[in-house]
Amino acid sequence: MEAAIGALSELGWAGATMTVIAERAGVSRGACQHHFPTRGDLVAAAVEYVGHQQVEELGRRAARLPVDGRRTESILNMLAGIYTQPLFAAAAQLWVAASADAELRAQLLPLEAKVGREVHRLTVTLLGVDDREPETRELVQATLDLIRGLGLANLMRDDSARRKKILHRWALTLEDALRSRRGRD
């Protein structure tokens, strides 16, 4: 699984062939295809596996978040870490490939929806809000979309200094908006 993610994030969809992935994993191409008949099957399984590991790691990190006034900013920075790791680079490669490959897109859409729901649920929990209200749900989703966009900007070059400033400003804005929403509960 790690070999597939590494190959995809470093070489892109075109370069992450079954042969390359098998070599990196130290197994034969035949063994790889025995478990995963297509490259799409292998890569989808790898993204799901590593994505699940990331969500578990976020849960562990969340336990160490501050409870003071900097909590929202800490949450945003922790979430941004998801989108600056090799798994996100691999996912971005897959999204581009899937935009022109209907079979790959069909494999990835359910996985993308599942991971998106898990991250959204975790974010709602961390922020301590009720997202049944449309405005709150939209604030959480806007936050995740912003962070994902910052992750895309980071694919071309280290964008950490700009990302830190933007997340600081958004944390203040988000906290103000959520404070007024929490007051209605």
N, C-alpha and C positions, 0 to 999 in steps of 0.2 A: 504494500500500500504506500509506504514511504517512498519507494523507488518510483512509483507512478506519479506521485505528487511532485517529487523532485524533478523528474524528467519533463513533466508538463510545465512547471513553473520556469525551468531553465531553457527548454527547447521549443516550447509551444506545442500545439496540437500536431502539427505536421512532423515535428521532430521526435515526439514521444510515441514512437512505434512500439509494437509488442516486443520486437527484438531488443530495442534499447532498454525498455523497462525490465525485461527478463534478465538482461546482462547486469543491470544495476542491482537487481534483487538477488543475483547469484543463482538463478534457476534457468532451466532450459525454456525455450520458447514454447515447446510442446506442453510442458508442465503448466506454464502460464495459461495457455489456451485450453487446457483441460478444465481449469477452474473458471476461466473467463473466456467464453467463445469469441468475443469481439473486444477490440480495444475500448469501445464505448462502455461495454460491461465492466471492464477492469477499472477504467478511470472513474466511472460513476460510483463503483463500490469503494474505491480509494477515497474519493471526495466525501462520501457518506461516513466512512470509518474515521477519517481524520477530522471531519467536521464535528462528529460526535465527541471525539477526544477534546476538541477545542471548547465545546460547550461545557464539558465536565471541568476543564481547567478554569474556565471563567467562573464557574460556581465556587471553586476553591479560592480563587483570587478575590471573589466578592466578599468572602468571609473576612478578609483583611482590609476592606475599604474603611476609610474614616467615617465617623458618624457626625462630624462637625460640618461647618458651612462649606467645606471644600468637597463634600461627598459627590455632588452632581458632577463637578469637573473631574474628579477621580474616576467616576463611572464612565464618563465620555472617553477619557484617555485609555481606560482599560478596554473599552469596546473598540477604540481605534486600533489597538494592538492586533485585533483580529484581521483588520484590513491592511496590515503592513507585513504580514507573514507570508511565507511561500504558498500556503494553501490558497490565499486570496489571489496571488499571481496566477496560480494554476486555474482557479475558478474563472478569472478574467479571460484566460486563454480559451477555456471551454465555452464561455458565453459567446465569444467572437466566432468560434468554430460552429457552435450550435445555431447561430443566426443564419447560416447558410446550409445547414445539414439537418433536415427534418427528423431523421432517425435519432441523431444525438440529442436534438432539442426535446424530442418526446421522452428520452431517458432522463434528461436533466431537469425538466420542469417540475415533476413531483418532488424531486430531491431538493431543488431550490426552494420550493414552497415550504417544505418541511423544516429546512434549516432556518429559513426566514421567520417562520412561526416560533421556533425555539428561541432565536435571538430576540425577537420582539417580546415574547413572554418573559424572558430573563430580564430584559431592560425595564419592563413594566414593574416587575418585582423589585429590582434594585432601586428604581426611582420611588417606589412606594406609592404608586398611583393606581387608579381604577380606570382602565381603558375602555370600559363599556360606553363612556361618553365620547361621541365622535371627535370633539375638539382635542381631548386628551389623547385619543388613539392617533389622531393626525400629528400631534406634537411629537409623540414617540416615533412615529414612522418618519417624519421629517428629520428627526435627529439621526435615525439609522441611515436614511438616504444621504444626509450630509456627510456622515462618517464614511460611508461607502465611496462617495465622490472624492473625499480626501485620500482614501486608499488608492483610488485610480490615479490621482495626481502623483502619488508616491511611486507608482510603477516606473516612471521615467527617470526620476531622480529623487534623492533624499529630500523630502518636503517637510521634515519634522519641525523645523523652526516655525514655518507658516502655519502648519497644522496645530501646533501648540497655542499660538495666538488666537486662531479661529475657534478652537475648542474652548478656550478660556472665555471668549466673548459669548459664544453660544451657551455655555454653562450658566452664565449670569442671566441671559435672556430666558433660557429654558426654566431656570429656577424661579424667576419672577412669574412666568406664565403658569407653572405648575402650582406655585404657592396660591395663586388666585383660584385655581381649579380645586386644590385640596380644601380650600375654605368652603367650598360648596358641598363637600361630602358630608 
